Amino acid sequence: MAARKNKPLSFEEGIGQIEEITEALSSGTLTLEESMKAYEKGMQLAQSLQAEMESYRKRIEQIDPVTGEIAAFEEKTYDV
């Protein structure tokens, strides 16, 4: 996992890093401390990527499927 400085990760790079972390954790070769650091980094990445996906979802919901025009965003609530 090469660290990059001052350049944010793309979504795809973030997914790639989560995959690398998952493989490292699954390998059983990390120490407990290394495992904890990797897990924490993976969780931070996952939360960041989830927020990014939510942002994309909101953008998609602004597009009128009939006209293709972008409407002002209105927060929607869903009954679950």
C-alpha positions in Angstrom: 0.0 0.0 0.0 1.9 3.0 -1.2 1.0 6.2 0.5 0.2 9.2 -1.7 0.5 12.7 -0.4 -1.6 15.8 -1.2 -3.6 14.0 -3.8 -7.0 12.6 -2.9 -7.8 9.1 -3.9 -10.2 8.4 -6.6 -13.2 6.2 -5.7 -11.6 3.3 -7.6 -8.3 3.8 -5.9 -10.1 3.8 -2.5 -11.8 0.5 -3.4 -8.4 -0.9 -4.4 -6.9 0.0 -1.1 -9.8 -1.6 0.8 -9.2 -4.8 -1.2 -5.5 -4.7 -0.4 -6.3 -4.2 3.3 -8.8 -7.0 3.2 -6.2 -9.3 1.7 -3.6 -8.3 4.2 -6.0 -8.9 7.1 -7.0 -12.3 5.6 -3.4 -13.4 5.2 -2.8 -13.8 8.9 0.7 -12.4 8.5 0.1 -9.1 10.3 0.8 -8.5 13.9 -2.1 -7.5 16.2 -1.0 -3.8 16.1 -0.6 -3.9 12.2 -4.1 -5.6 12.0 -5.7 -2.9 14.1 -4.1 -0.1 12.1 -5.1 -1.7 8.8 -8.7 -2.2 10.1 -8.9 1.4 11.2 -7.7 2.7 7.9 -10.1 0.4 6.0 -13.0 1.6 8.1 -12.1 5.3 7.5 -11.8 4.6 3.7 -15.1 2.7 3.7 -16.9 5.7 5.5 -15.3 8.1 3.1 -16.4 6.1 0.0 -19.9 5.7 1.5 -20.2 9.4 1.8 -19.0 9.9 -1.8 -21.6 7.3 -3.0 -24.3 9.2 -1.1 -23.2 12.4 -2.9 -23.5 10.7 -6.2 -26.9 9.3 -5.4 -28.2 12.8 -4.6 -26.8 14.1 -7.9 -28.5 11.3 -9.8 -31.8 12.0 -8.1 -31.6 15.6 -9.4 -31.7 14.4 -13.0 -35.2 14.3 -14.5 -35.5 11.0 -16.2 -37.8 12.4 -18.9 -36.1 15.7 -19.8 -32.6 15.0 -18.6 -32.6 18.4 -16.9 -31.0 18.8 -13.6 -33.5 19.9 -10.9 -32.8 21.5 -7.6 -32.1 18.9 -5.0 -34.8 18.1 -2.5 -34.1 15.8 0.4 -36.3 12.7 0.1 -37.3 10.5 3.0 -38.1 6.9 2.6 -40.4 4.7 4.7 -38.6 1.5 5.6 
